[in-house]
Amino acid sequence: MSAPKELKSFSREDVAVHNRDGDLWIIIDSKVYDISRFKNLHPGGASVFDEEVAGQDATEAFYGLHRHEVLTRPQYARLQIGTIKGEQPVIYDRIPGEVSKVPYAEPTWLSAGYHSPYFKESHRRLQQAVRKFVDDFVWPDAQAREADGKRPSQSVIDKMAELNLHAMRMGPGKHLKGLKLMGGIVTPEEFDYFHELIITQEIVRCGARGYGDGLNAGAVIGLPPVLNFGSPEVQAKVLPDVFSGQKFICLAISEAHAGSDVTGLQTTAVKTEDGKYWIVNGTKKWITNGTFTTGCKTEDGFTVILIERGEGVETKHVKTSYSPTAGTAYVTFDNVKVPVENTLGEEGMGIFVMLSNFNHERWVMCCSSARSQRLIVEECLKWTQQRKAFGKPLNSQAVIRSKLAAMIARAESVQNWLENITYQMCNMSYKQQASKLAGQIAFLKTYSTRCAQETARDAVQIFGGRGITQSGMGQFIEHYHRTAPFDALLGGAEDVLADLGVRQATRGMPANSRL
C-alpha cells in the first residue's frame, strides 16, 4: 500500500491564480483540489467550471449539485492537493454509528435532550451496536446491490448470523434461549419488542427497500408460524439453517386470483391414500423466495403447510417497479409431495395460524415505514438548506416549509403511535395481542403507508427532477417514491386493513351505547 499523499497548505490568494484552462484549482470546504486534467472528464461537462468557480471557493456550487460522498470516492479524493491555511472543514464525512444531529432525523428517544418512558439502557446499547454494524456492513452492500440488482451478499448474511441478528428479528421468545445476542449486549431474557423495533428500524436506514426484503426479511413473516405452530421435529430441521443464514424462508399466501381474501386461495393440498403426505398443486405470486410457509385449500378448509424446495417446486422472477434485489418470484407447485408432519397448526385451522401471524407481520411493516419516512425528512431538510433558488435557500420559501412541516408531523405521529402499540405488545400475552391489537395495528399500518406516500410525493416536489433520478442528489427520494406504494399492499391493502379496524371496533361496542 502506498503512503498517503502529503497535503500542502495554501492561502486563498495562492489558489486564485490557478484559474485557467490547464491550470485549474478550486476550494471545497477548505480543501484545495487540482482539477486541471479532470475538468474535461467531468460527467456534467467542463462548462460548470466557469470564472465564478475557477480559482475560487466552489463549496456552495458543489453542494448544490453533488452529495458529500462524491468527495470520498478514491477517484475524486486523489484530486485534493492541500488545504487552506488556518481553516478547518465544516462538513465532515459520515461517521459509522453516529446519531444524526439533523432535527427530526431520529426518533425522539434518540435525540439529545429528550426523554422516553419506553427505552431502557439495554435498548440504547443495542441501538449503538446495530447502527455501527449496519453502517459498516449493511449500508455499503445495500447501495451496491441496488445498483447491480443482485441479492444481498452472503457475507453480510453470515455476519448477521454470527451476532444472532436473524433470530432477534423474530422478536422475543423461547427461540432466543441460550443464544448470545449481539455479542452479549442484551440477554435473551430481557429482549423485548422494543429491541426488535430497533433492529428493524436500523436496517431500514440503508435506504434500499428492496434490499431490506432480500436480507432474509421473508423469515420475519414466514418463520413465526413455524415457531408457534410447527412440531419440535420441524423446528429442529428448519430453525438452525434459517438462523445461520444458510437457508431462506418466506410466506407464500398471495396468488394471482386472491390476496387479502385468504379464503379465496386456489392452491390445493390433498392427502395420499396412506395419509402420510400432502400432494400440493397451485401457484403463488409476489413471493420473496426460499422455503415456503404456504396457505393451501384442503378437504377440511384452509391449512398452512411448510414446503421445502425440491421436486415439483419452480420459481420464476417477477419484474416489478419495486426492486430486483428483493427476489420477488412466481412460484409453481406441481404435484409436490410434502410430509404431513410439515403441517403448521391443525388441519383446516390455517386461518388462525395466519391471523396470529398478521399482527407481528404488520407491526414489523409499521416499524419499517416509520423509520423510512425519517430518512426522507432528513434528506429534504439537508437539501432545502443547501439548495439555492432565486438567490436564497429553498427553505426560505413558505411553500417548502409547509411541505416539510407536514412531513415531520407525519413521521412523528407514526412513530409515537407505533411506540404506544409496542408497549402494549410488551405487556400482553400473544392471545391478548390478537384480540386487543389487531384493529390498532391494522389502523396504524394503513395510516403509516398513507403518510409514506404523501411524504414521497412531497419529497419529489422538493427535489424536482432530481427526485425522479436514480443517482446523485435525489437517489434516495426516487427509490422511496418508487417503492413506498409496495408497503401499502404488503400485509393487506390499506382499505382492507382500515375496514378490519372498524369491524373490530364495532364488535366491541357496548350494547347500551346511545347518543
Phi and psi in degrees as a GROMACS rama.xvg file:
@    title "Ramachandran Plot"
@    xaxis  label "Phi"
@    yaxis  label "Psi"
@TYPE xy
-75.6399  154.069  SER-2
-68.6213  148.627  ALA-3
-59.2899  143.887  PRO-4
-68.2196  133.253  LYS-5
-75.8683  127.274  GLU-6
-97.7452  136.913  LEU-7
-95.6689  165.315  LYS-8
-105.416  137.35  SER-9
-131.162  155.856  PHE-10
-89.9257  164.858  SER-11
-64.4892  -30.5676  ARG-12
-66.4869  -37.3313  GLU-13
-59.6015  -42.4119  ASP-14
-70.2201  -36.8588  VAL-15
-59.0856  -28.0759  ALA-16
-77.895  -13.9448  VAL-17
-95.1426  74.6661  HIS-18
-131.436  26.1794  ASN-19
-133.748  165.143  ARG-20
-58.1696  127.636  ASP-21
91.7884  -13.7157  GLY-22
-148.449  78.8278  ASP-23
-128.295  118.444  LEU-24
-118.586  153.66  TRP-25
-140.887  163.993  ILE-26
-115.107  130.084  ILE-27
-130.105  112.456  ILE-28
53.4567  52.1418  ASP-29
69.5069  5.36357  SER-30
-104.698  140.706  LYS-31
-102.774  129.44  VAL-32
-120.873  133.378  TYR-33
-95.6752  107.624  ASP-34
-111.51  24.3578  ILE-35
-55.0411  -48.3833  SER-36
-87.9856  -23.229  ARG-37
-77.1997  -24.0941  PHE-38
-47.4958  -50.1934  LYS-39
-77.5937  -7.50212  ASN-40
-98.0714  -6.19603  LEU-41
-58.9003  126.548  HIS-42
-57.2631  -28.308  PRO-43
-90.7935  5.60782  GLY-44
94.9771  157.836  GLY-45
-76.8256  -18.7106  ALA-46
-65.5494  -19.6405  SER-47
-67.8658  -19.8744  VAL-48
-92.1403  61.7162  PHE-49
-80.755  -173.352  ASP-50
-67.9099  -19.3816  GLU-51
-75.6381  -17.3463  GLU-52
-107.924  -38.7009  VAL-53
-57.393  121.025  ALA-54
72.1449  7.86945  GLY-55
-118.804  -179.031  GLN-56
-79.4755  113.992  ASP-57
-105.077  17.944  ALA-58
-58.3234  -50.4123  THR-59
-63.9768  -42.0298  GLU-60
-65.2473  -40.9153  ALA-61
-63.3284  -50.2286  PHE-62
-75.6225  -6.23872  TYR-63
-81.9893  -10.8933  GLY-64
-125.227  -23.6346  LEU-65
-132.018  154.372  HIS-66
-80.1401  152.75  ARG-67
-59.2416  -33.4662  HIS-68
-60.7006  -20.9295  GLU-69
-57.732  -40.1834  VAL-70
-67.6804  -19.9496  LEU-71
-88.9331  -9.55936  THR-72
-70.597  138.89  ARG-73
-53.4985  -40.0832  PRO-74
-67.5145  -22.2701  GLN-75
-101.802  -34.4034  TYR-76
-60.7933  -32.9211  ALA-77
-71.0413  -10.6782  ARG-78
-76.2937  -14.6929  LEU-79
-71.9564  129.426  GLN-80
-114.613  -11.1489  ILE-81
-179.121  -168.469  GLY-82
-133.978  167.015  THR-83
-88.7908  130.495  ILE-84
-56.039  133.229  LYS-85
74.9398  6.18068  GLY-86
-119.334  149.063  GLU-87
-120.147  146.91  GLN-88
-59.6816  142.044  PRO-89
-95.7732  -32.5949  VAL-90
-100.585  121.225  ILE-91
-105.194  154.061  TYR-92
-64.2073  152.002  ASP-93
-62.1807  125.067  ARG-94
-96.3822  119.109  ILE-95
-55.1048  130.343  PRO-96
90.2133  -6.72011  GLY-97
-72.4233  143.728  GLU-98
-88.3038  130.802  VAL-99
-65.6588  141.525  SER-100
-96.4674  -0.0736661  LYS-101
-69.7342  128.054  VAL-102
-54.709  135.084  PRO-103
67.6979  7.64968  TYR-104
-77.8784  -17.7679  ALA-105
-123.583  153.422  GLU-106
-57.9952  152.114  PRO-107
-54.2183  -38.4283  THR-108
-64.0692  -20.6343  TRP-109
-94.8863  -9.5321  LEU-110
-85.771  138.613  SER-111
-58.6904  133.387  ALA-112
88.9822  -4.8511  GLY-113
-105.014  161.467  TYR-114
-126.885  159.133  HIS-115
-146.609  138.893  SER-116
-81.3732  -6.50723  PRO-117
-98.8  -36.8366  TYR-118
-97.5135  126.893  PHE-119
-104.009  -178.838  LYS-120
-61.6344  -35.9742  GLU-121
-65.7831  -31.6336  SER-122
-67.5709  -41.4633  HIS-123
-67.7623  -38.7381  ARG-124
-63.1839  -44.8616  ARG-125
-64.1208  -42.3197  LEU-126
-58.8847  -44.7647  GLN-127
-62.6364  -42.02  GLN-128
-70.0694  -43.4974  ALA-129
-68.0486  -39.4503  VAL-130
-62.4262  -43.4047  ARG-131
-61.3706  -42.3078  LYS-132
-63.5872  -46.3159  PHE-133
-62.4806  -44.3796  VAL-134
-64.4469  -37.2153  ASP-135
-76.9963  -39.0468  ASP-136
-118.127  -45.8456  PHE-137
-75.4762  -47.1138  VAL-138
-57.2253  -52.7086  TRP-139
-64.4875  -36.5597  PRO-140
-68.3193  -36.2052  ASP-141
-62.1165  -43.6726  ALA-142
-66.7628  -39.6783  GLN-143
-67.7108  -40.8002  ALA-144
-74.8597  -34.0167  ARG-145
-64.3425  -31.4019  GLU-146
-73.4178  -40.0267  ALA-147
-100.405  -5.85523  ASP-148
77.0642  8.24366  GLY-149
-87.4152  165.232  LYS-150
-70.574  159.998  ARG-151
-53.0271  144.714  PRO-152
-64.7486  137.352  SER-153
-61.377  -30.1293  GLN-154
-61.3182  -37.7466  SER-155
-69.6726  -43.1166  VAL-156
-61.4511  -38.5111  ILE-157
-66.5594  -40.5079  ASP-158
-65.1935  -37.0492  LYS-159
-64.4132  -39.2544  MET-160
-64.0077  -38.2167  ALA-161
-58.7319  -30.8154  GLU-162
-98.362  3.54121  LEU-163
62.2052  31.1051  ASN-164
-67.318  -35.46  LEU-165
-61.8222  -40.9038  HIS-166
-68.1384  -39.3985  ALA-167
-67.7494  -26.6853  MET-168
-71.3494  -8.52514  ARG-169
-84.6558  -6.96894  MET-170
92.6404  -178.488  GLY-171
-69.5107  155.806  PRO-172
154.208  178.585  GLY-173
-68.0236  -19.1183  LYS-174
-65.6417  -15.9592  HIS-175
-89.8851  -10.5995  LEU-176
-57.5628  129.2  LYS-177
83.0562  -2.76893  GLY-178
-90.2577  147.677  LEU-179
-94.0062  110.337  LYS-180
-93.6277  122.013  LEU-181
49.8715  46.9013  MET-182
73.0064  13.5282  GLY-183
97.3089  8.36539  GLY-184
-65.6437  -33.2625  ILE-185
-135.543  143.817  VAL-186
-90.9713  155.563  THR-187
-57.9948  -33.4697  PRO-188
-68.7797  -34.1971  GLU-189
-94.5476  -7.9424  GLU-190
-64.4231  126.042  PHE-191
-132.234  -171.668  ASP-192
-68.256  -24.6364  TYR-193
-69.4494  -34.7973  PHE-194
-63.4201  -43.4198  HIS-195
-64.0881  -41.6637  GLU-196
-55.8204  -43.2205  LEU-197
-60.2934  -47.1892  ILE-198
-60.6062  -46.6089  ILE-199
-60.2628  -45.857  THR-200
-71.8093  -31.1851  GLN-201
-70.4589  -38.415  GLU-202
-64.7317  -37.7985  ILE-203
-61.6213  -26.2138  VAL-204
-61.447  -14.3622  ARG-205
-69.1649  -10.3156  CYS-206
66.2653  26.2733  GLY-207
-131.52  88.6052  ALA-208
-60.1595  -44.3771  ARG-209
-66.2333  -40.3644  GLY-210
-59.2869  -40.3107  TYR-211
-59.3424  -37.8008  GLY-212
-72.1047  -36.0725  ASP-213
-70.5885  -19.3047  GLY-214
-82.8544  55.8314  LEU-215
61.4991  21.6943  ASN-216
-68.8932  -22.9498  ALA-217
-57.934  -30.5193  GLY-218
-66.5433  -29.6859  ALA-219
-62.4221  -32.1691  VAL-220
-108.09  -18.547  ILE-221
-93.8178  -24.8286  GLY-222
-88.0526  -33.787  LEU-223
-52.196  -37.8999  PRO-224
-60.6733  -32.8643  PRO-225
-69.0245  -42.6434  VAL-226
-62.8907  -39.5875  LEU-227
-95.1764  -22.2141  ASN-228
-130.991  -6.62646  PHE-229
-77.9107  151.894  GLY-230
-70.2442  159.218  SER-231
-55.2488  -34.9282  PRO-232
-66.9294  -43.3894  GLU-233
-65.3076  -43.0009  VAL-234
-61.2281  -43.4176  GLN-235
-63.7969  -29.4358  ALA-236
-80.9152  -33.3065  LYS-237
-98.2337  -46.7058  VAL-238
-58.2327  -48.2471  LEU-239
-58.0865  -40.7013  PRO-240
-69.3121  -36.7019  ASP-241
-73.6757  -44.1857  VAL-242
-65.1405  -28.7439  PHE-243
-85.6277  -4.67355  SER-244
77.9473  12.0405  GLY-245
-85.2282  -25.04  GLN-246
-133.982  157.254  LYS-247
-116.803  154.823  PHE-248
-141.297  150.33  ILE-249
-149.031  173.338  CYS-250
-98.9051  125.141  LEU-251
-114.452  89.9277  ALA-252
-116.07  -54.1275  ILE-253
-60.6333  142.229  SER-254
-132.377  168.344  GLU-255
-60.9782  -29.2043  ALA-256
-98.9527  -10.0978  HIS-257
-156.986  140.931  ALA-258
-133.944  -86.2285  GLY-259
-62.1623  -29.9637  SER-260
-86.1504  84.4703  ASP-261
-67.5235  -22.5692  VAL-262
-73.7747  -11.7973  THR-263
-94.5968  7.60153  GLY-264
-64.2698  147.826  LEU-265
-111.149  -7.8483  GLN-266
-65.2558  131.517  THR-267
-114.203  152.962  THR-268
-133.642  121.003  ALA-269
-121.462  135.064  VAL-270
-75.2134  145.988  LYS-271
-70.5222  164.996  THR-272
-59.4703  -33.2236  GLU-273
-82.4385  -4.03618  ASP-274
73.2718  11.3979  GLY-275
-92.9005  -18.6255  LYS-276
-136.268  155.028  TYR-277
-98.5026  142.671  TRP-278
-110.949  112.899  ILE-279
-104.594  133.723  VAL-280
-137.439  138.208  ASN-281
148.231  -171.214  GLY-282
-136.374  154.063  THR-283
-131.869  148.774  LYS-284
-133.812  149.771  LYS-285
65.0924  44.3971  TRP-286
-105.56  147.807  ILE-287
-95.237  21.1456  THR-288
75.1975  159.752  ASN-289
118.094  -149.133  GLY-290
-82.5812  147.439  THR-291
-114.729  120.963  PHE-292
-85.7993  103.433  THR-293
-114.991  133.473  THR-294
-87.0279  127.634  GLY-295
-133.135  151.855  CYS-296
-85.4823  126.483  LYS-297
-124.496  177.501  THR-298
-58.7625  -34.6591  GLU-299
-95.1213  6.21255  ASP-300
130.189  -135.951  GLY-301
-101.578  125.27  PHE-302
-130.244  144.094  THR-303
-104.608  128.75  VAL-304
-130.584  139.392  ILE-305
-87.5137  117.891  LEU-306
-116.298  117.933  ILE-307
-87.5221  157.669  GLU-308
-62.3447  137.964  ARG-309
173.899  -160.014  GLY-310
-60.3607  129.897  GLU-311
92.7567  -8.35727  GLY-312
-103.034  121.679  VAL-313
-129.078  145.092  GLU-314
-127.068  148.277  THR-315
-137.749  134.4  LYS-316
-63.516  136.328  HIS-317
-107.266  119.699  VAL-318
-78.7528  128.262  LYS-319
-133.5  172.966  THR-320
-79.7422  1.57921  SER-321
-79.4405  -89.6546  TYR-322
-169.813  128.138  SER-323
-65.8232  -20.517  PRO-324
-64.3615  -23.7855  THR-325
-73.1986  -20.1311  ALA-326
72.902  34.1246  GLY-327
-59.3332  132.339  THR-328
-139.42  158.241  ALA-329
-103.721  126.018  TYR-330
-113.802  132.988  VAL-331
-117.783  129.071  THR-332
-108.811  115.623  PHE-333
-120.825  97.0888  ASP-334
51.239  48.2213  ASN-335
-78.3021  127.724  VAL-336
-94.4306  117.608  LYS-337
-126.308  129.622  VAL-338
-57.9648  139.234  PRO-339
-59.7947  -27.086  VAL-340
-61.4657  -16.7268  GLU-341
-83.4948  4.02815  ASN-342
-68.2268  132.709  THR-343
-102.95  112.543  LEU-344
82.3313  -168.756  GLY-345
-82.8895  149.004  GLU-346
-61.4872  131.628  GLU-347
83.3271  -4.38304  GLY-348
-110.933  25.2125  MET-349
-63.0506  -26.2316  GLY-350
-62.1376  -34.2517  ILE-351
-73.7864  -32.5647  PHE-352
-62.6134  -44.1176  VAL-353
-71.5746  -42.4416  MET-354
-61.9589  -37.8659  LEU-355
-69.673  -25.1934  SER-356
-83.9525  -28.8782  ASN-357
-61.4294  -38.9693  PHE-358
-57.814  -51.1643  ASN-359
-65.8812  -42.6054  HIS-360
-57.4433  -48.9703  GLU-361
-69.9462  -35.3825  ARG-362
-62.0161  -43.3709  TRP-363
-60.0133  -41.0408  VAL-364
-63.1156  -37.0889  MET-365
-65.6763  -39.6974  CYS-366
-57.92  -45.579  CYS-367
-65.3017  -46.1881  SER-368
-62.675  -42.417  SER-369
-60.5234  -43.7924  ALA-370
-76.7281  -35.2211  ARG-371
-65.9811  -30.2104  SER-372
-64.129  -33.5463  GLN-373
-69.0629  -34.2907  ARG-374
-58.8828  -41.0293  LEU-375
-70.4149  -39.1118  ILE-376
-58.2886  -45.4352  VAL-377
-63.9512  -44.6309  GLU-378
-58.6004  -43.6403  GLU-379
-70.4594  -38.6579  CYS-380
-64.2558  -41.5766  LEU-381
-65.1004  -46.8201  LYS-382
-63.3627  -44.735  TRP-383
-70.7534  -17.4393  THR-384
-79.4492  -37.7634  GLN-385
-98.1285  -21.7545  GLN-386
-82.2206  128.95  ARG-387
-102.564  138.522  LYS-388
-142.572  131.514  ALA-389
56.6516  33.7482  PHE-390
81.6645  2.61324  GLY-391
-134.815  158.584  LYS-392
-59.5487  149.71  PRO-393
-56.1503  -35.2087  LEU-394
-74.1671  2.34452  ASN-395
-82.5505  -8.8373  SER-396
-93.199  130.141  GLN-397
-60.5674  -36.3246  ALA-398
-65.5092  -34.5359  VAL-399
-70.7795  -43.2585  ILE-400
-63.3525  -33.3181  ARG-401
-64.5925  -41.6968  SER-402
-64.9445  -42.9245  LYS-403
-61.2121  -41.4545  LEU-404
-60.399  -43.5067  ALA-405
-66.4428  -40.3437  ALA-406
-62.9333  -44.3491  MET-407
-64.4289  -44.6209  ILE-408
-61.0713  -40.5473  ALA-409
-64.9424  -45.391  ARG-410
-62.3035  -42.4246  ALA-411
-66.5271  -43.0877  GLU-412
-67.3337  -41.1208  SER-413
-62.7432  -45.9784  VAL-414
-63.7995  -42.2091  GLN-415
-69.0036  -39.2563  ASN-416
-64.2412  -41.1273  TRP-417
-60.769  -44.3331  LEU-418
-65.0979  -36.8483  GLU-419
-64.2448  -44.8869  ASN-420
-65.1468  -38.8183  ILE-421
-61.9702  -38.49  THR-422
-63.5148  -40.072  TYR-423
-63.2295  -41.8716  GLN-424
-60.2148  -38.6662  MET-425
-68.0379  -19.3107  CYS-426
-117.582  15.5076  ASN-427
-125.292  151.132  MET-428
-73.0054  167.029  SER-429
-58.8786  -39.0198  TYR-430
-68.5472  -40.5384  LYS-431
-64.7125  -39.1077  GLN-432
-58.7284  -42.7479  GLN-433
-61.9329  -38.2249  ALA-434
-86.5466  -31.9263  SER-435
-95.2249  -31.891  LYS-436
-109.57  -5.72624  LEU-437
-57.767  -45.5829  ALA-438
-68.2757  -43.6806  GLY-439
-58.971  -47.3285  GLN-440
-67.9286  -37.1428  ILE-441
-63.168  -43.0433  ALA-442
-62.9091  -44.9332  PHE-443
-63.7505  -41.2253  LEU-444
-60.4857  -45.4555  LYS-445
-62.4646  -46.9913  THR-446
-63.7709  -44.344  TYR-447
-66.5342  -39.8611  SER-448
-74.4622  -30.7739  THR-449
-67.8776  -41.6511  ARG-450
-59.8668  -42.3432  CYS-451
-60.1897  -43.0866  ALA-452
-70.0526  -34.6281  GLN-453
-65.7775  -43.0027  GLU-454
-64.4133  -38.9748  THR-455
-61.4961  -43.5773  ALA-456
-64.9752  -43.4495  ARG-457
-63.5354  -39.7129  ASP-458
-63.9557  -39.994  ALA-459
-62.982  -40.5411  VAL-460
-63.914  -37.2279  GLN-461
-68.6864  -40.0553  ILE-462
-85.8942  -14.95  PHE-463
64.7136  -138.701  GLY-464
-59.1782  -29.8736  GLY-465
-65.1722  -24.9586  ARG-466
-72.8495  -8.72209  GLY-467
-120.59  20.5649  ILE-468
-109.779  130.565  THR-469
-81.6922  9.92818  GLN-470
-145.285  167.954  SER-471
79.664  -150.484  GLY-472
-57.2358  -39.6376  MET-473
-101.531  18.254  GLY-474
-59.9926  -38.2761  GLN-475
-74.8089  -29.7326  PHE-476
-68.9736  -47.1381  ILE-477
-58.6678  -46.1402  GLU-478
-62.7977  -42.6651  HIS-479
-66.1618  -44.1951  TYR-480
-61.8228  -34.3348  HIS-481
-77.6489  -32.33  ARG-482
-102.699  -19.1065  THR-483
-57.7773  -38.1801  ALA-484
-60.8486  -25.8919  PRO-485
-62.8506  -38.3796  PHE-486
-64.0035  -27.5345  ASP-487
-70.6663  -14.3381  ALA-488
-102.789  -35.3713  LEU-489
-57.1298  138.296  LEU-490
72.9065  9.37247  GLY-491
117.477  133.399  GLY-492
-62.1584  154.56  ALA-493
-56.0436  -46.8299  GLU-494
-64.3681  -37.4629  ASP-495
-64.5709  -44.1666  VAL-496
-68.949  -39.1954  LEU-497
-61.5884  -41.4508  ALA-498
-66.0058  -37.2323  ASP-499
-59.356  -43.7744  LEU-500
-62.319  -42.0918  GLY-501
-68.0174  -41.1564  VAL-502
-63.5287  -38.5836  ARG-503
-66.7218  -35.4544  GLN-504
-67.2073  -42.3468  ALA-505
-67.4479  -31.765  THR-506
-66.9406  -24.4475  ARG-507
-94.2709  5.49906  GLY-508
-67.4273  131.722  MET-509
-62.7461  141.295  PRO-510
-63.6148  -28.0419  ALA-511
-96.1162  11.4536  ASN-512
-75.6308  126.732  SER-513
-143.962  156.928  ARG-514
